């Protein structure tokens, strides 16, 4: 559900951080109490991009999740609202970091097929580095890496389905949980992405 970059791209989904806490308060007050109902409420309130925020959370400092630093859990509504707001803002920040990276790594607007392939290959190292820095390459870092690569490939004109298939296949075959990838593994991913469709 909501996998393509078009559902997460901050440029397509404006968000004012000042509306975060008041909006989350409303979601918490009207939700059924489960995290799933809160996630649905966030998506309805702020847009599709917000739905996945809770799926990026794990408080274990070594988990490898995108979001790991949160206020302590509490059943008290205001504290719960502040906790979910922290999740929402951290998730949004991550999406904005990715969007900035995609812009800096974009092929030229008039790039030909070969130039686009080269740009895609060059993007692998900085994108993997960005994900590793954010997640610490812990247990759960691979899905974040798959998303980052797939979403970038989409911005270069690859279909969402093809980009997801390619990114997942390469990350699953070359990278491992709990391990920051070595240069050889990253180079193999670069080569495969640069040659894809050749």
Protein Blocks (a to p, Z undefined) as FASTA:
>chain_A
ZZbfklmmmklmgcdfklmmmmmmmmmmmmghiaklmmmmmmmmnojklmmmmmmgcfbf
klopablcdcdddfbfklmmmmmmmmmmmmmmmmmmmmmmmmmmpccfklcfklmmmmmm
mmmmmmmmmmmmmnoopaklmmmmmmmmmmmmmmnopafklmmmmmmmmmmmmpcehiac
dfklmmmmmmmmmmgoZZ
